[in-house]
Amino acid sequence: GFEADHLETAQSIMDRAGKRLSLPVDVRIAEAIDENADRKSVDVENVPTGWHIADIGPKTVQQFKEKLQSACLAYEHMACRADILIGLNLEPLLLHPFRP
């Protein structure tokens, strides 16, 4: 089951994050907390009763990787733009001063 006493905190985080919050689409599960237990990846909606979620699954890893790569590209673009404007003494044109 879930921890009911954390439900309000989780809802608050989700409300503030909006679409920026990425939740797992699949997970790695184990039949028991034992290194010899059966393990597999399943979509989050398909976790069998009694199984334990151990980690995010491969589809989620790929999804998170793509989001992080996109964020890194945006960061690099902003750093490059800021360097150019600062180099041309046009720093006042930056709405939000950016210093990596």
C-alpha positions in Angstrom: 0.0 0.0 0.0 0.9 3.7 0.1 1.8 5.8 3.1 -1.4 7.8 3.6 0.3 10.4 5.9 2.5 11.5 2.9 -0.5 11.9 0.5 -1.0 15.6 1.2 2.8 16.3 0.7 2.8 14.4 -2.6 -0.2 16.3 -3.8 1.3 19.6 -3.0 4.5 18.7 -4.9 2.5 17.6 -7.9 0.4 20.8 -7.9 3.5 23.0 -7.7 5.5 21.1 -10.4 2.7 20.8 -12.9 3.9 19.3 -16.2 7.5 19.6 -15.2 7.1 16.6 -12.8 7.9 13.3 -14.5 6.6 10.2 -12.9 7.7 6.7 -13.8 5.9 4.8 -16.5 7.4 1.5 -15.7 9.2 -0.1 -12.7 11.5 -2.9 -11.8 9.7 -5.2 -9.3 10.6 -8.3 -7.2 8.4 -11.0 -5.9 10.2 -10.7 -2.5 13.0 -8.7 -1.0 15.6 -11.3 -1.7 18.4 -11.4 -4.2 17.2 -14.7 -5.5 13.6 -13.6 -6.0 11.9 -13.4 -9.4 12.3 -9.9 -10.9 10.8 -8.2 -13.9 9.9 -4.8 -15.4 6.2 -3.8 -15.7 4.2 -0.7 -16.4 3.3 1.1 -13.2 -0.4 0.1 -13.5 0.5 -3.6 -13.7 2.4 -4.2 -10.4 1.0 -7.5 -9.1 -0.4 -7.5 -5.5 2.4 -8.6 -3.1 5.3 -7.6 -5.4 7.8 -4.9 -4.4 8.8 -1.9 -6.5 12.6 -1.8 -6.4 13.5 0.8 -9.0 12.4 2.6 -12.2 12.1 0.6 -15.3 13.9 0.8 -18.7 11.2 3.0 -20.4 11.4 5.5 -17.5 15.2 5.5 -17.6 15.0 6.5 -21.3 12.3 9.1 -20.7 14.3 10.7 -17.9 17.5 10.6 -20.0 15.7 12.4 -22.8 14.4 15.1 -20.5 17.8 15.6 -18.9 19.4 15.9 -22.3 16.9 18.5 -23.3 17.5 20.4 -20.1 21.2 20.4 -20.7 20.8 21.7 -24.2 18.6 24.5 -22.9 21.2 25.3 -20.3 24.0 25.3 -22.8 22.0 27.6 -25.1 21.3 30.1 -22.3 24.9 30.1 -21.2 26.0 30.7 -24.8 23.5 33.5 -25.3 24.6 35.2 -22.0 28.3 34.9 -22.9 27.6 36.6 -26.3 25.6 39.5 -24.8 28.1 40.0 -21.9 31.0 39.9 -24.4 29.3 42.6 -26.5 28.6 44.7 -23.4 24.9 44.1 -23.9 24.3 42.5 -20.5 21.4 44.9 -19.8 19.5 43.1 -22.5 19.4 39.9 -20.4 16.1 39.8 -18.6 17.5 37.4 -16.0 21.3 37.6 -15.7 22.6 34.1 -16.3 26.0 33.0 -15.0 26.7 29.3 -15.3 
